[in-house]
Amino acid sequence: MSTFSESEERQELRKAVARLAGKYGREWFTEKARAGEKTTELWLEIGKNGYLGINIPEEYGGGGGGIGDIAAVCEELAAQGCPLLLMVVSPAICGTIITRYGTDEQKQRWLPGICDGTSTMAFAITEPDAGTNTHNITTTARKDGSEWVLNGRKVYISGVDEADNVLVVARAEDARTGKVKPVLFVVPTDAPGFEYKHIPMEIVSPELQFQVFLDDVRLPGDALVGDEDGGLVQLFAGLNPERIMAASFSTGLARYAIGKAAAYAKERTVFKDAIGAHQAVAHPLAQVHIETEMARLMTQKAAALYDAGDDFGAGEAANMAKYAAAEAACNAADAAVQTHGGNGITQEYGVAGLLVATRAGRIAPVSREMILNFVAMHSLGLPKSY
Ligand SMILES: Cc1cc2nc3c(=O)[nH]c(=O)nc-3n(C[C@H](O)[C@H](O)[C@H](O)COP(=O)(O)OP(=O)(O)OC[C@H]3O[C@@H](n4cnc5c(N)ncnc54)[C@H](O)[C@@H]3O)c2cc1C
């Protein structure tokens, strides 16, 4: 093993997850999605095998590994055509924040279910009027004796229908300074006043997006995760894992698209040789393969920095990885469709569905423009533009 290879253990993990996901495959995944069904069997099987909570400490039911491990799981699932978006949310964002800032009692309550897949946690920050500008969120948390009362509205929240709880970002007034700060609450999806409504999307996925309405949702004091005066740092703890996971989701999808396209290009013959013999077909595939490998390398760098405790260094790498991976995945899906000709648009060949799935990676969880803003400011020292 050289410095530029992942550990043997990580490589074995990748192979094991690929074998497991390969038993299910893309056809099974898209059939479930089109029938409005869930992929719960796969979710529970990865949980049972210890892959879902691989980044969470062992004493709370996890594997005691790092973000690099769960990112590898996420990538290999997507590379088999079974991308699970809720992995980004439940174990990586929510699991990380609760592990870092929850009390021991909160960790005991929520982490084991996140690890074995029996109690998924969604994450809600985006709001209709704030969008990318999360400093403008208006969901409020008001203290009432020992309890909290939440009011507000969220949008594009993934997997609420499959979740027992949602980690909600709200604003509360700092008792000392009077300033409003972000605070995090675990809200049960069956809490009185918590409602949600499906948003029809063009993505072929069993994991759906929702509007969420919080109407005088009353929560006990111990629903608050972390310090009520220190929300921003706590929220940021989930951002690097979120970006590393989103990058892995994209590189997995890119690998799936490239694999399908290369196989087709070797087989399909319309003139004298297979279409892959034409450089016009081969070069775009070689190009997206290079882009994907570069994005994977940056993702592994970001994960290695994060797991070594370098949150600051990981921030730049995680943003760059997420950007590069989303671009590679969009280009890979486009090249895969083109390679398939008319078949590229059919449901039977299953590549056109990747166009929207990969495209979402340019928008969520953070848009490509906001990453470019970050790199312009933090890496290049250019003025803030917004
Ligand atoms: C499939 C999917 C799943 C999602 N899941 C979740 C979830 O589970 N939980 C959750 O909280 N959210 C989720 N989101 C929301 C996602 O994080 C937001 O869509 C994203 O942050 C962008 O916000 P917006 O859609 O409001 O776009 P807007 O903020 O309205 O932005 C519109 C466009 O303007 C650009 N723009 C805005 N400001 C600037 C600027 N200063 N400089 C340059 N360009 C700018 C943006 O980059 C974007 O291209 C999900 C979204 C999708 C598509």
The ligand as a Gaussian input file, in Angstrom:
#p B3LYP/6-31G(d) Opt

LIG

0 1
 C      -32.763000      16.432000      -4.063000
 C      -32.637000      17.445000      -2.974000
 C      -32.581000      17.032000      -1.658000
 C      -32.479000      17.970000      -0.627000
 N      -32.483000      17.530000       0.676000
 C      -32.443000      18.450000       1.675000
 C      -32.523000      18.021000       3.043000
 O      -32.627000      16.825000       3.338000
 N      -32.497000      18.970000       4.016000
 C      -32.375000      20.301000       3.737000
 O      -32.358000      21.089000       4.673000
 N      -32.308000      20.739000       2.438000
 C      -32.334000      19.849000       1.413000
 N      -32.284000      20.273000       0.098000
 C      -32.228000      21.718000      -0.178000
 C      -30.888000      22.177000      -0.753000
 O      -29.916000      22.201000       0.238000
 C      -31.164000      23.544000      -1.413000
 O      -31.950000      23.299000      -2.566000
 C      -29.887000      24.260000      -1.787000
 O      -29.200000      24.645000      -0.621000
 C      -30.156000      25.521000      -2.645000
 O      -31.160000      26.323000      -2.077000
 P      -32.409000      26.793000      -2.969000
 O      -32.955000      25.593000      -3.658000
 O      -33.349000      27.554000      -2.116000
 O      -31.797000      27.730000      -4.072000
 P      -31.634000      29.331000      -4.002000
 O      -31.004000      29.720000      -2.714000
 O      -32.931000      29.949000      -4.347000
 O      -30.594000      29.584000      -5.162000
 C      -30.967000      29.609000      -6.540000
 C      -29.714000      29.778000      -7.388000
 O      -29.085000      31.019000      -7.076000
 C      -27.719000      30.793000      -6.755000
 N      -27.267000      31.766000      -5.743000
 C      -27.907000      32.148000      -4.617000
 N      -27.147000      33.009000      -3.920000
 C      -25.995000      33.152000      -4.580000
 C      -24.804000      33.893000      -4.362000
 N      -24.619000      34.649000      -3.291000
 N      -23.804000      33.791000      -5.279000
 C      -23.956000      33.011000      -6.380000
 N      -25.069000      32.289000      -6.640000
 C      -26.064000      32.358000      -5.754000
 C      -27.667000      29.372000      -6.218000
 O      -26.354000      28.820000      -6.330000
 C      -28.684000      28.684000      -7.128000
 O      -28.066000      28.306000      -8.337000
 C      -32.389000      19.351000      -0.934000
 C      -32.438000      19.759000      -2.275000
 C      -32.568000      18.832000      -3.294000
 C      -32.618000      19.312000      -4.715000

